[in-house]
Amino acid sequence: MANALVSIQIIPKTKNGENVIPYVDEAISVIQEAGVKYEVHPLETTMEGDLEHLLKIIADMNTKMIEIGSRNVISQVKILYQPTGIEMNDLTEKYRP
């Protein structure tokens, strides 16, 4: 069972003020390639897994933004660490139809 939920909003600074959506798409692809459970929401993406692994994914996302042309990156992160185990569904199940 996962011991952490991590939400990330990545805000890349583009070279010429281009649309950031293609950059965000690339950041989400880093999460997809990592193979963790995740949910994309309008303002952030939440991942579920081992805290150290999730933090590595965030580092990889930031690196990817620079590799594809971003000058710098702001990453807003929320972490719920629960060593006994936690899943996204534990917090959202009652709100699902």
C-alpha positions as CSV (number, residue, x, y, z in Angstrom):
1,M,0.0,0.0,0.0
2,A,1.1,3.5,-0.7
3,N,2.5,5.6,2.1
4,A,2.0,9.0,0.5
5,L,-0.2,11.2,-1.7
6,V,1.6,14.0,-3.5
7,S,-0.2,16.7,-5.5
8,I,1.9,18.7,-7.9
9,Q,1.2,21.9,-9.9
10,I,4.1,22.6,-12.2
11,I,4.4,26.1,-13.6
12,P,7.2,26.3,-16.3
13,K,8.5,29.6,-17.4
14,T,8.6,29.4,-21.2
15,K,11.2,31.2,-23.2
16,N,8.9,33.5,-25.2
17,G,5.7,33.3,-23.2
18,E,4.4,30.3,-25.1
19,N,1.4,28.4,-24.0
20,V,2.4,26.2,-21.0
21,I,-0.1,23.4,-21.8
22,P,2.3,21.4,-24.0
23,Y,4.9,21.6,-21.2
24,V,2.3,20.4,-18.6
25,D,1.5,17.5,-21.0
26,E,5.1,16.6,-21.0
27,A,5.3,16.8,-17.2
28,I,2.3,14.4,-16.9
29,S,4.0,12.1,-19.3
30,V,6.8,11.8,-16.8
31,I,4.3,10.6,-14.2
32,Q,2.7,8.2,-16.7
33,E,6.1,6.7,-17.5
34,A,6.9,6.2,-13.8
35,G,3.9,3.9,-13.5
36,V,2.3,5.2,-10.4
37,K,-1.4,5.7,-9.8
38,Y,-2.3,9.3,-10.5
39,E,-5.3,11.6,-11.2
40,V,-5.1,14.8,-13.3
41,H,-7.3,17.6,-12.0
42,P,-7.7,21.1,-13.5
43,L,-5.1,22.8,-11.3
44,E,-2.9,19.9,-10.1
45,T,-2.1,16.2,-10.5
46,T,-2.2,13.9,-7.5
47,M,0.0,10.8,-7.3
48,E,-0.1,7.8,-5.0
49,G,2.9,5.8,-4.0
50,D,6.1,5.6,-1.9
51,L,7.1,9.1,-0.8
52,E,10.7,8.8,-1.9
53,H,9.7,7.6,-5.4
54,L,7.1,10.4,-5.8
55,L,9.7,13.0,-4.9
56,K,12.0,11.6,-7.5
57,I,9.2,11.9,-10.1
58,I,8.8,15.5,-9.2
59,A,12.6,16.0,-9.7
60,D,12.3,14.3,-13.0
61,M,9.4,16.5,-14.0
62,N,11.4,19.6,-13.3
63,T,14.4,18.3,-15.2
64,K,12.1,17.5,-18.2
65,M,10.8,21.1,-18.2
66,I,14.3,22.5,-18.6
67,E,15.3,19.9,-21.2
68,I,12.3,20.9,-23.4
69,G,13.1,24.6,-23.1
70,S,11.7,26.1,-20.0
71,R,14.0,28.7,-18.3
72,N,12.9,27.8,-14.8
73,V,10.1,26.0,-13.1
74,I,7.9,26.6,-10.1
75,S,6.6,23.4,-8.5
76,Q,3.8,23.7,-5.9
77,V,3.6,20.5,-3.9
78,K,1.3,19.1,-1.3
79,I,2.2,16.0,0.6
80,L,0.2,13.6,2.8
81,Y,2.6,11.1,4.3
82,Q,1.0,8.3,6.3
83,P,3.3,5.4,7.0
84,T,0.4,3.0,7.8
85,G,-0.9,3.5,4.2
86,I,-3.1,5.9,2.3
87,E,-4.9,5.8,-1.0
88,M,-6.6,8.6,-3.0
89,N,-9.8,6.7,-2.7
90,D,-9.6,6.9,1.1
91,L,-10.2,10.6,0.9
92,T,-12.5,10.9,-2.1
93,E,-14.7,7.8,-2.1
94,K,-17.7,9.4,-0.4
95,Y,-17.8,12.1,-3.1
96,R,-18.0,9.7,-6.0
97,P,-21.4,8.9,-7.6
